[in-house]
Amino acid sequence: MIGNNMNEVSVIGLGAMGSTLAQVLLGNGYRVTVWNRTTAKAEPLVRDGAVLAQSAASAVGASPIVVVCVLDYKATNEILGTKEVASALAGRVLVQLTTGSPQEARDGEVWARERGADYLDGAILAYPSQIGTDATILISGAETAFRRSEPLLKILAGNLTYLGEQVGSASALDCATLSYLLAALLGFFHGARVCESEGLRVDSFGSMLADLAPVLGGEVKHLGEVIQAGEYDRPQSSLMTYASAAEPLVRQAQDAHINSEFPTFASGLFRQAMAAGHGEEEVAALVKVLRGETTDKGGLTAGRTQSG
Ligand code: NAP
């Protein structure tokens, strides 16, 4: 019997994240139907009261809201791309919490609409242990679908952020956040090598950065405002200051005979920005190099290069 009760949900994908989503929803009184390629992973949830669907199609048909959380969109397509699933989808809200790209989200929305379903795309910026407490989940897609699923999503994520109807927004912001995290991690790992090569403790370095986190967060907020406003001419910290600071990093790596790829990459971008004449501007002007913009001051024509 197909349920239309909004306290009924199906969860497809029971890896580390999907199992936790299902468990938290069970713990909050939802009737949870689950399906996973490897059936054994459903056993703990079934012991706690979940209903095991015999197929992905019957999981889709069992509840008005269907949460999918598998490895990637390729896996999603393998699971959902059958005739049986297609005919079970009409009238459902498909909440895709699998990590993917903005284009995959847009394609997913078209695919779901063609089958009569609403579609939301979400990005989970949290570990499974945070689900049900302070997890951040970004959601984008049709507002009507979001309002239908909002109570459920709020249970999963203390910090639920709806980004509007452009369905690619959640994964776009996820990509942007991952970019920041990856650069921070690479910087941390190179910093760890600097500490090791100079006889300093890496755990003390980590603690010091943790203490600086609010200041670093404030700096990112400020730089975002500068780039959004396009006003680089009142530098709190000039690009030249950062460019000069990047050079000793390269020299230290060479002197200590440690890997120098990260500082060489970073100082290369700052050198390009200096050559383009952005030295006197706010450090955020480095984004102009990434856009492919150049300035007359740098001896080049303003605008975008062929690659920009
Ligand atoms: P996981 O533990 O590796 O689980 C992967 C899930 O995908 C399993 O249910 C697996 O089924 C299924 N799967 C993989 N390939 C499949 C295929 N070809 N056909 C059918 N099912 C397939 O991964 P996870 O940590 O739960 O992550 C799930 C999603 O959440 C990912 O997109 C991830 O980026 C995102 N996420 C995870 C975290 C985290 O900390 N774990 C944080 C944020 C976002 P089997 O059990 O049968 O292998």
Residues whose N, C-alpha, C, O or C-beta is under 5 A from the ligand:
A	BS01	NAP	G13 L14 G15 A16 M17 G18 N36 R37 T38 C69 V70 L71 D72 A75 E78 L97 T98 T99 I124 A126 Y127 P128
